[in-house]
Amino acid sequence: MAIIITDECINCGACEPECPNTAIYEGLEKWTYKQGTSLSGNVVLPNGNKVDSEIDNEPISDEVFFIVPDKCTECKGFHDEPQCAAVCPVDCCVPDDNNVESDDELLAKQKFMHD
């Protein structure tokens, strides 16, 4: 499953540089699928959604750092544990029950974004 940043976030920013998928953004920041991945142009995500990887998407949060679920792999293929959770001083990086994926799905997503 993806990780989510809860409202308890203190906006310290410790998590953002740790994400190997560039899936973490500061509140109010626009984001793209291309940032931090090998994606370019129009792509079909592993979940079947068709997106232009290069267009700006609206922020998911306007108050705290946020994680883009379609880019989060829980660091599978890079690390043994989610690095955002490992460095978070207030333990606000937690599993997202609304975005549950198996290890195989997370690894396939990682491979898709970084091939």
Secondary structure, DSSP 8 states (H G I E B T S, - for coil): --EEE-TT-----SSGGG-TT--EE-TT--B-SSTTSS--SEEE-TTS-EEETTS-B--S-SSS-EE-TTT--TTTTT-SS-HHHHH-TT--EEE-TTS---HHHHHHHHHHHH-
